[in-house]
Amino acid sequence: MTTTPWSSRFEEGLHPAIAAFNASIGFDIELIEYDLTGSVAHAQMLAHTGILSAAEAEAIVTGLEQIRSEWRSGQFLPAIDQEDVHFAVERRLVAIVGEVGKKLHTARSRNDQVNTDLRLWQRARIDAIAERLLDFERVLLDLAKAHVETLIPGYTHLQRAQPVSLAHHLLAYVEMAERDRSRLEEVRARTNICPLGSGALAGTVLPIDRHYTARLLGFAGVSENSLDAVSDRDFAVEFLAALSLIAVHLSRLAEEMVLWASQEFRFVLLTDRCATGSSLMPQKKNPDVPELVRGKSGRVFGHLLAMLTTLKGLPLAYNKDLQEDKEALFDAARTIEASVEAMTILMREGIDFQSDRLSAAVGEDFSNATDAADYLVRRGVPFRSAYGIIGAVVKHCLGAGLLLRELPIDEWQRFHPAFEADLYAAIAPETVVAARNSYGGTGFEQVRAALARAEARLQAAVASK
């Protein structure tokens, strides 16, 4: 029978199937680097407070660093009988340094240990995902700079609404990514609290220095309540919620790329670098990357719901249910990191915007109708009256098979005498877009200003790393 941290209380070993069901080593091994880092700091704190001698702490730290080296080189591969990563490390430590290794667990429990490991892991993953989002924003900004005066139909209800600058459209996703990074920073701040030293649930009688440990691990502070500390997974829920919103934003962009690459839209062409073909239909080029990103969003949403469901009925303090937090967190983080990277590559080298098609698209609809109404407003006609007049004009054009720009001026004047020949310039797509010069609007002047602001934010973010 394998010796476990709690086996002296029991007369029989676990049923093999129950042992496998109970074990988390198959997935929580992902925490090993953070477990080692946390254990090193804990040993150093124990020596700092005199609970361990300097020689004992040095031996333990040396042993832990040997385990780290063995893990990185592939020599340390704990099996299912190790139960979890924490026991696997402790058992290997004792094998390396002897009895002194058993002193490492002084003044801590696996309950506060695992919470510490998770926070260290999550902090690192937040930083990695934020870095990927910066790359994503850079690609979007570079694309936007190249397409300030490229026009594209804007939509509401997936119906043609008003033409906009393609750069303005891309900058909308930059704003989403900015909010995503901001949310991650906020989650990081609440993640960056050290629970180590809370024990199983009630703290410890030994004279530890929790603030010293927190400083060694780069935490901003320590948890205030030991019961809350070992049972808290709010930080994990917030992380999953932030990841879910990133997934939402990526999925919305992915959906547009799928639509725009279709024969019906033809706004973009897929390059060979980011598309696949059909095993049956040789003419096909499939948008697999955005489709997969769109599909993977559901996995991330599911992990958020699963975590909330796990937590909702748990009494204080620690419960084994919390073992279910890790696979959700690990998979969601991996999925989002991969999705951000995939969309970054897609937008950088996987699509070609079809400027001629876009230019033709903005001239083949009635998305300049509001500008015709505004033309009358500038001549003193109340907007609601102007709205009704242009509605009648559109109805007439639809019946005649004409666009607004094709309707002769004498017919315009039958609807209202204020129409003059300069109307055609006022409703030209370039004029329509350029005229929307309110702050945050799609006017070219505003878009260039927005690009400058976004560039400054991005440079500041990079400089702060």
Secondary structure, DSSP 8 states (H G I E B T S, - for coil): ----TTGGG-SS---HHHHHHH--HHHHGGGHHHHHHHHHHHHHHHHHTTSS-HHHHHHHHHHHHHHHHHHHTT-----GGG-SHHHHHHHHHHHHHGGGGGGTTTT--HHHHHHHHHHHHHHHHHHHHHHHHHHHHHHHHHHHHHTTT-EEEEEETTEEEEEEEHHHHHHHHHHHHHHHHHHHHHHHHHH-EE-TT-TTTT--SS---HHHHHHHTT-SEE-S-HHHHHH--HHHHHHHHHHHHHHHHHHHHHHHHHHHTSTTT-SEEE-GGG-B--SS-TT--B-HHHHHHHHHHHHHHHHHHHHHHHHTT--SS--GGGGGHHHHHHHHHHHHHHHHHHHHHIIIIIEEE-HHHHHHHTTSSSTTHHHHHHHHHTTT--HHHHHHHHHHHHHHHHHHT--GGGS-HHHHHHH-TT--TTHHHHTSHHHHHHH--STTSSSHHHHHHHHHHHHHHHHHHHHT-
